[in-house]
Structure formats: structure tokens, C-alpha cells
Amino acid sequence: MFDAFLLGIALAMDSLTVSIVNGLKYHNYDRKAMFISSLSFGLFQGLMPLIGYILFIPIITYIERYDHWVVLVVLSLLGLNMIRESLEKEEIEESSAEFTYKLLLFESIATAIDALSSCVVLPDFSISPYLSCFIVFLCTFVICLIGHSLGKKIGLLLKDKAGILGGTILILLGVKCVLEHLNII
């Protein structure tokens, strides 16, 4: 069970980063949006290893070849858009207030796609893969709730620089994913 908890924490880190960024960007992010975002990140992080476990090797070997590039492209596009919006002073108030579920879906998939390959460790755990994935879901959900709150507090301090910081973090997260996959870091 401890292994599943550690896996949950590890898999939640990308979602935590995006949660902090969302908290930075959406200054009027309400509790409902934070809850739904955390739930979405948790569901995707918990479901991806389970999908990988059920479908196992054929899909994993195919996705492992390019999942890091998908993450880089999606997070870079989101990050660049966030930076662009931050630099357009007139639109900053409108765009920073807009939270869309379409964006949340893209963020959830982008941060969880690499979790698909974590299914290879599930058979080694002393508990069922289903319980392991539920623990991953819970860890991600709680960690993201904390991340949204942190991002909101940091955002109040940074004001108009928050979008630039958030966009930069998203791009760096995508670069980190590629560098890890290429065994550079």
C-alpha cells in the first residue's frame, strides 16, 4: 500500500504544477472550479495506469515512443498562450478570469499521459491494481487542491506577472518531460 501511495505522489507532481499555474492565472477561480480541476487531474492520473494495466504492453510500447513529445507540445502551446495573454494588457482581466473545461481536459490529459506507462509496476504491489489506482487518484486530488490554493496566494502577490510565470512553468514542465525521457536528467 505504501508503494501505491508513493506512486500517487510521484504521478501527482505534474498535476500539482499545473494546479499552481491555474491558481496563478485564474484570480477569480472559485472553490467549485478548484474542486472540479482537482477531481479531473485525480481521475486522469488514477485511470491512466489502470488503462495501461488492462490494455498492457501493446499500447504502452507504442505511446512510450512519443508521449513526452505530446506533453511538450500541449504544455508549450498552453504556456505560450498564457504568456501572450499576459503581455496583452487590455485582455489580461478578461482572459485571466476565464476558466474553461475544455482547457482543463487538455491539461488533465497532458499531465496524465505519461502515467499510462506506470502500469508496469502495479503487478509488483501487494494490493490490487484497482486499489493502487484509487490511491493514485486520491493523492493527486488532495495534492492538486493544495496546489490551487498555493497558486491563488502566489498569484495575489505577483499580480500581472503571474501569467508569464505560469506560462514559463508549463513550458519548462514539457521540456523536463522530454529531457527525462531522453535520459538527460
N, C-alpha and C positions, 0 to 999 in steps of 0.2 A: 504494500500500500504506500509506503514511503517513496518507492521508486516512481509510482504514478504521480504522487504529489510533486516530486522534483521535476518530472516531465512536464507537468502542468505549469509550473513556474517558468521553466525554460521556454516553453512554447508561447507563454503569455507575454514575453518581453517585447516582441514586435507590436503586438496589440496595445501594450502599455504605452509604447512610444507614440503610436497614432492617437491613442486616447488623450495623452498630454497635449499633442498638437491640436486635436479637436477642441479641447478645453481652452487652449490659447486662442484659437481662431474665432470660435463662436462665443462671443462675450455674453450673449443673452441665452446661452444654452440652458434649458430648464432641466429639472430633475427627470422628467419623462424622457427627454432626448438622451440624457446620460444613461438612464436605465436601459433604454432600447438599444443604444450603441453597445453597452457592456454586454447585454444579452446576445446581440448579434455576433460580437467578437468571440464570446464564450462558445456559442453554438458552432460557429465555423471551426474554432480551434479544437473543440471536442469531437466534431463529426469527421473532420479530415482524417485523423488516424484510424477511426472506425471504418470509414470508406476504404482506406488503404488496406486495412486488415481484411475486410470482406472481399475486396477485389484482388488484393495482394500483389504479387510480383509483376504481372504483365503491364499494368498501368504505372506502377511505381518506376520501373526501369525506363519507361517512355517519358514520364514527366520529369524525372530527375535530371534529364539532359538539358531541359530548358526552363525549369521553374524559376530559377534565380533571375533569368533574363525577363520573364514576365513580371516578376516582383519589381525589378529595376525600372522597367518601362512604366508600369502603372504608378508606382510611388513617385517617380520623377515627373510624370505628367501632372499628378496631383500637386506635387511640391512647386513646380514651375507656375502652375495656375495660381496657387496660393501667393507666391511671391509677386506675380504680375498684378493680382488684385490688391495687394498691399501697397504697391507702388502707384496705383491709380487712386489718388487721394479722394476724389469725389465718390468713387464707388465703394470705398472701404467700409462705410457704415452699412450700406445695403448688403454687400456680399458677406461681410463678417456675421451678419445676423441670419443668413440663410443656411439652414441645415436641411439637407435632402436625404431621403432614404436610399435614393439611387447611389449617391456618393458613399453612403455607409455600406451598401452592398459591395461596391468595388473595393473599399478599404478592408472589409471583412475577408473577402476572397484573397486579396493581395497578401494580407498578413498571415493567412492560414494555409496557403497552397503548399508551402514547404513542410507543414505539419503532416502532410499526407505520407511522406516517407518515414515518419517516426513510428509508423505501424510495425516496423520490423522488430522493435523492442517489446511490443505488447505480449507476445508469447512467453517472454522471459519473466514477466511479472508474476507474483504469487496470487494475484487476484484476476478476475475475469477481464478480458479486453473491454467489455461494456462498462464495467465499474471504473476501470482505468480512464476511459474516455469521459465518463461523467465527472471524475475528479479533475481532469484537464479543463472541462467546461467550467466547473466551479472556481478553480484557481484563476482562470482567465477573467471570468465575470467579476470577481471581487477585486482583482488587481486593476482591471480597467475602470471600475467605479472610483477607485483611489486615483488613478491617472487622470480622469476627467476633472476631479476636484483640484488636483495639483495644477493642471493646465489652466484652470479658471483663475486660480490665485496668482500664478505666474503671469498670466495674461493681463490682469489688472495692473501689475507693476510695469509691464512692458508697453502697454497701450498699442500704438500703431506699429511698433516693431515686431509684434507677436506673429503676424503673418509671414514676415520674412524669415524669422527664426523657425517657425513651424514648417515652412516650405523647405528650408535648408535641411532640417532634421529628416523630413520624408525622403529627400534625395539621398542624403547620407545613409539612411537605413537601406535603401535599394542598392547603393554601392557596396555597403557592408555585406549584404546577402550574396552578391556576385563574388566579392573577394573571398568570403568564407568557402563558397562552392569551389573556387579555383585553388583553394588551399594556400592563399597568400597570407591570410590572417587566421 
